[in-house]
Amino acid sequence: MDERQKQQSDINAQIAAYIPSDAWDSTVAIVQAKKPSVCLLGTGILFQISDVRFVITAAHVIRYAHEFGKTLGISDACGSFVSVPGNWISSAPFQFDSIEDPFDVAVYRLPDRAVQRLSGKRFLSKDDLDFSDQSPTTVFSVFGYPGIWTLPSRASDEKLVLRPLEYTTYAYDGSTEALTGYCSKYHLLLGASPEENTMEDGSMLVFKDRQGETGTLRHSLAGISGCCVWAIGDLDIPADCWCNRKPKVVAVETGVYEESKVIRATRWVAVTTLIHEAFQDFRDAIESWTF
């Protein structure tokens, strides 16, 4: 191990102490099933308001499944899958004075039978959220399932094999001119430069599929769409003081800009806005939150 890798390893170890250890408990894989095959579509987040539970993901994940008439499911705590058919509420183009869909988020209200199957998982609540503007020096962590690392099930005697990605990075501070669809009001940008992608030991993180082929950034990260973005620290604050700030959920990952090496995430207020509009019972509760 050379000196540069050792220094990076030390930095990674210092930051790792502040990554929420229970983030995976509220993370699920979104899969599509058409017997006998099961394939990864994206990543989802478990969320609750009062005693009602939801799954949150990116709207384009749901649109893709519905386009091909596939049955949707989410992973539970035991390596099995819970069916989540129909009744997904998605943001849509033109809905917010835009030709495109700037939010790109979808919400599914879980029935009681599905919630029971998710025993052992954790549902995020208001106390886990941060609606405030993030500093340009914020450090973020995302938790998702890259498709490039996934082995699909193609027969009834095969099991879908998932490998999770825990990725920590900084707020992107470059030009946004080439970032089509980006709006600072709705989105956060996270850097994804290959030079800054490192493993726990400080070595370079290279996304390779199970055949050893290296993928593009967009191809490599396909599958993490809909995953949770946590704010865990700030570069302007010494890392040993990060314990004074509880990690908070701030956004949902919704896109990747290949050429600029940037991850786009939709601010969590889009989720609560969608729930507010779709479920009248929760309007008073959401309106009482301070954004």
C-alpha positions as CSV (number, residue, x, y, z in Angstrom):
1,M,0.0,0.0,0.0
2,D,1.5,3.3,-1.1
3,E,1.4,6.5,1.0
4,R,-1.5,8.0,-1.0
5,Q,-3.7,4.9,-0.6
6,K,-2.9,4.8,3.1
7,Q,-3.9,8.4,3.6
8,Q,-7.2,7.7,1.7
9,S,-7.7,4.6,3.8
10,D,-7.3,6.7,7.0
11,I,-9.8,9.3,5.7
12,N,-12.3,6.6,4.7
13,A,-12.1,5.1,8.2
14,Q,-12.6,8.4,9.9
15,I,-15.7,9.1,7.7
16,A,-17.1,5.6,8.1
17,A,-17.6,6.2,11.8
18,Y,-20.4,8.7,10.9
19,I,-22.2,6.7,8.2
20,P,-25.6,5.6,9.7
21,S,-25.2,2.0,10.6
22,D,-28.9,1.3,10.3
23,A,-29.4,2.9,6.8
24,W,-29.7,-0.6,5.2
25,D,-32.6,-1.4,7.6
26,S,-34.8,1.1,5.7
27,T,-33.5,0.1,2.3
28,V,-35.2,-2.4,0.0
29,A,-34.5,-3.7,-3.5
30,I,-37.3,-3.1,-6.1
31,V,-37.6,-6.1,-8.4
32,Q,-39.7,-7.2,-11.3
33,A,-41.0,-10.8,-11.6
34,K,-42.3,-12.7,-14.5
35,K,-42.1,-16.4,-13.7
36,P,-39.7,-18.0,-13.4
37,S,-37.3,-15.0,-13.5
38,V,-36.7,-12.2,-11.0
39,C,-34.6,-9.1,-11.9
40,L,-33.5,-6.0,-10.1
41,L,-35.2,-2.8,-11.2
42,G,-34.1,-0.2,-8.6
43,T,-33.8,0.6,-4.9
44,G,-36.5,1.7,-2.5
45,I,-36.9,3.4,0.9
46,L,-39.2,2.6,3.7
47,F,-41.0,5.6,5.2
48,Q,-43.9,6.2,7.5
49,I,-46.3,8.9,8.6
50,S,-48.0,8.1,11.8
51,D,-48.8,4.4,11.6
52,V,-49.1,4.3,7.8
53,R,-46.2,2.8,5.9
54,F,-44.9,3.6,2.4
55,V,-42.2,2.6,-0.1
56,I,-40.5,5.4,-1.9
57,T,-38.5,5.0,-5.2
58,A,-37.8,6.8,-8.5
59,A,-40.8,7.2,-10.7
60,H,-38.9,6.0,-13.8
61,V,-38.3,2.6,-12.0
62,I,-42.1,2.1,-11.7
63,R,-42.9,3.4,-15.2
64,Y,-40.4,0.9,-16.7
65,A,-42.1,-2.1,-14.9
66,H,-45.6,-1.0,-15.8
67,E,-44.6,-0.4,-19.5
68,F,-43.8,-4.1,-19.8
69,G,-46.6,-5.4,-17.5
70,K,-44.2,-6.9,-14.9
71,T,-45.2,-7.7,-11.3
72,L,-43.3,-5.6,-8.8
73,G,-41.9,-6.7,-5.5
74,I,-39.6,-5.5,-2.7
75,S,-37.1,-7.3,-0.6
76,D,-37.8,-8.1,3.0
77,A,-35.4,-8.8,5.9
78,C,-35.2,-12.5,5.2
79,G,-34.1,-12.6,1.6
80,S,-37.5,-13.0,0.2
81,F,-39.8,-10.6,-1.8
82,V,-43.1,-9.0,-1.0
83,S,-45.5,-8.3,-3.8
84,V,-46.4,-4.6,-4.3
85,P,-48.8,-4.6,-7.3
86,G,-50.6,-1.6,-8.7
87,N,-51.6,1.6,-6.9
88,W,-48.2,3.3,-7.2
89,I,-48.5,7.1,-7.1
90,S,-46.0,8.8,-9.3
91,S,-45.0,12.3,-10.1
92,A,-45.6,13.1,-13.8
93,P,-44.4,15.5,-16.6
94,F,-46.3,18.8,-16.7
95,Q,-47.5,18.3,-13.2
96,F,-45.1,21.0,-11.8
97,D,-45.0,23.5,-14.7
98,S,-42.3,21.5,-16.5
99,I,-42.1,19.7,-19.8
100,E,-40.2,16.9,-18.0
101,D,-40.9,15.3,-14.6
102,P,-38.5,17.3,-12.3
103,F,-39.4,15.2,-9.2
104,D,-39.2,11.6,-10.6
105,V,-40.4,10.1,-7.4
106,A,-43.1,7.4,-6.7
107,V,-44.9,6.3,-3.6
108,Y,-46.7,3.1,-2.6
109,R,-48.9,2.7,0.4
110,L,-48.2,-0.7,1.9
111,P,-51.1,-2.8,3.0
112,D,-51.0,-4.4,6.4
113,R,-50.2,-7.8,5.0
114,A,-47.0,-6.4,3.4
115,V,-46.0,-4.5,6.5
116,Q,-46.2,-7.7,8.5
117,R,-43.8,-9.3,6.0
118,L,-41.4,-6.5,6.6
119,S,-40.9,-7.3,10.2
120,G,-37.2,-6.6,11.1
121,K,-37.0,-3.6,8.7
122,R,-37.1,0.0,9.8
123,F,-39.4,2.8,8.5
124,L,-37.9,6.3,8.4
125,S,-40.0,9.0,10.0
126,K,-40.1,12.8,10.2
127,D,-37.3,12.8,12.8
128,D,-34.9,11.2,10.2
129,L,-35.5,14.0,7.6
130,D,-33.9,17.3,6.8
131,F,-35.7,19.7,4.5
132,S,-33.2,22.6,4.8
133,D,-30.8,23.7,2.1
134,Q,-27.6,21.8,2.2
135,S,-24.2,23.4,2.4
136,P,-22.0,23.2,-0.7
137,T,-19.5,21.4,1.4
138,T,-21.9,18.7,2.6
139,V,-20.8,15.1,2.7
140,F,-23.4,12.6,1.5
141,S,-23.9,8.8,1.7
142,V,-26.1,6.7,-0.6
143,F,-27.2,3.1,-0.2
144,G,-28.4,1.1,-3.1
145,Y,-28.1,-2.0,-5.3
146,P,-26.1,-1.5,-8.5
147,G,-27.4,-3.7,-11.3
148,I,-23.9,-4.4,-12.5
149,W,-23.2,-6.4,-9.3
150,T,-26.6,-8.2,-9.4
151,L,-27.1,-11.8,-10.6
152,P,-30.7,-12.2,-11.7
153,S,-32.8,-15.3,-11.1
154,R,-33.8,-17.0,-14.4
155,A,-35.2,-20.2,-13.0
156,S,-37.4,-21.2,-10.1
157,D,-34.4,-22.9,-8.4
158,E,-32.2,-19.9,-8.7
159,K,-32.0,-17.0,-6.2
160,L,-31.6,-13.3,-7.1
161,V,-28.2,-12.3,-5.8
162,L,-27.7,-8.7,-4.7
163,R,-24.6,-6.9,-3.7
164,P,-25.1,-3.6,-1.9
165,L,-23.2,-0.3,-2.6
166,E,-22.5,2.1,0.2
167,Y,-21.2,5.2,-1.5
168,T,-20.0,8.4,0.3
169,T,-19.2,11.5,-1.7
170,Y,-19.3,15.3,-1.6
171,A,-21.6,17.9,-3.1
172,Y,-20.8,18.6,-6.7
173,D,-19.4,22.1,-7.2
174,G,-18.8,22.2,-11.0
175,S,-20.7,23.7,-13.9
176,T,-24.3,22.7,-14.3
177,E,-24.8,24.0,-17.9
178,A,-24.8,20.5,-19.4
179,L,-27.0,18.9,-16.8
180,T,-30.3,18.6,-18.6
181,G,-33.3,18.6,-16.3
182,Y,-31.4,19.9,-13.3
183,C,-33.2,22.5,-11.2
184,S,-31.5,23.7,-8.0
185,K,-35.0,24.1,-6.4
186,Y,-35.7,20.4,-6.7
187,H,-32.4,18.7,-6.9
188,L,-29.1,18.1,-5.1
189,L,-25.9,17.1,-7.0
190,L,-23.3,14.6,-5.8
191,G,-19.9,14.2,-7.3
192,A,-19.1,10.8,-8.9
193,S,-15.7,11.3,-10.4
194,P,-13.8,8.0,-10.8
195,E,-10.7,9.5,-9.2
196,E,-12.6,10.0,-5.9
197,N,-14.2,6.5,-5.9
198,T,-12.3,4.4,-3.4
199,M,-12.8,1.3,-1.4
200,E,-12.5,1.0,2.3
201,D,-8.8,0.3,2.1
202,G,-8.2,3.4,-0.1
203,S,-7.8,1.6,-3.4
204,M,-9.7,2.7,-6.5
205,L,-13.3,1.5,-6.8
206,V,-13.9,0.1,-10.2
207,F,-17.3,-1.1,-11.2
208,K,-17.0,-4.5,-13.0
209,D,-19.7,-6.9,-13.8
210,R,-19.5,-10.6,-12.9
211,Q,-17.7,-11.3,-16.2
212,G,-15.0,-8.8,-15.2
213,E,-16.1,-6.1,-17.7
214,T,-15.9,-2.4,-16.6
215,G,-19.1,-0.5,-17.0
216,T,-19.8,3.2,-17.7
217,L,-21.0,5.3,-14.7
218,R,-24.6,5.2,-15.8
219,H,-24.6,1.5,-16.5
220,S,-22.7,0.8,-13.2
221,L,-25.1,2.7,-11.0
222,A,-28.3,1.6,-12.8
223,G,-30.2,-0.1,-10.0
224,I,-29.5,2.5,-7.3
225,S,-32.3,4.7,-8.7
226,G,-34.7,5.5,-5.8
227,C,-32.1,5.0,-3.1
228,C,-31.8,7.2,0.0
229,V,-29.3,10.1,0.2
230,W,-28.1,10.9,3.7
231,A,-26.3,14.0,4.8
232,I,-23.6,12.8,7.2
233,G,-21.1,15.7,7.6
234,D,-19.6,18.9,6.3
235,L,-16.1,19.4,4.9
236,D,-16.0,22.8,6.7
237,I,-16.3,21.1,10.0
238,P,-13.6,18.8,11.5
239,A,-14.7,15.2,11.1
240,D,-14.3,14.5,14.8
241,C,-17.1,17.1,15.4
242,W,-19.6,15.4,13.0
243,C,-21.0,13.5,16.0
244,N,-22.8,16.8,16.9
245,R,-24.9,16.5,13.8
246,K,-27.2,13.5,13.4
247,P,-27.2,12.0,9.9
248,K,-30.4,13.0,8.1
249,V,-32.2,11.8,5.0
250,V,-32.3,14.7,2.4
251,A,-33.1,13.2,-1.0
252,V,-33.9,10.3,-3.3
253,E,-31.4,9.4,-6.0
254,T,-33.1,9.8,-9.4
255,G,-30.4,10.2,-12.1
256,V,-26.8,10.1,-13.3
257,Y,-25.0,12.5,-15.7
258,E,-22.5,10.3,-17.5
259,E,-20.2,12.9,-19.1
260,S,-20.1,15.2,-16.0
261,K,-19.7,12.3,-13.6
262,V,-22.5,13.6,-11.4
263,I,-25.3,11.9,-9.4
264,R,-28.7,13.8,-9.3
265,A,-31.0,13.4,-6.3
266,T,-34.5,14.8,-5.8
267,R,-35.0,16.7,-2.5
268,W,-37.2,14.8,0.0
269,V,-39.8,17.6,0.0
270,A,-40.9,16.1,-3.3
271,V,-41.9,13.0,-1.5
272,T,-43.9,14.7,1.1
273,T,-45.5,17.0,-1.6
274,L,-46.6,13.9,-3.5
275,I,-48.0,12.2,-0.4
276,H,-49.7,15.5,0.5
277,E,-51.4,15.7,-2.9
278,A,-52.3,12.0,-3.1
279,F,-53.4,11.2,0.4
280,Q,-55.8,13.7,2.0
281,D,-55.6,12.1,5.4
282,F,-52.0,13.2,5.8
283,R,-52.2,16.8,4.8
284,D,-52.6,18.3,8.2
285,A,-49.6,16.3,9.6
286,I,-47.4,17.2,6.7
287,E,-48.4,20.9,6.8
288,S,-47.4,21.0,10.5
289,W,-43.8,20.0,9.6
290,T,-41.3,22.8,9.3
291,F,-39.6,22.7,5.9
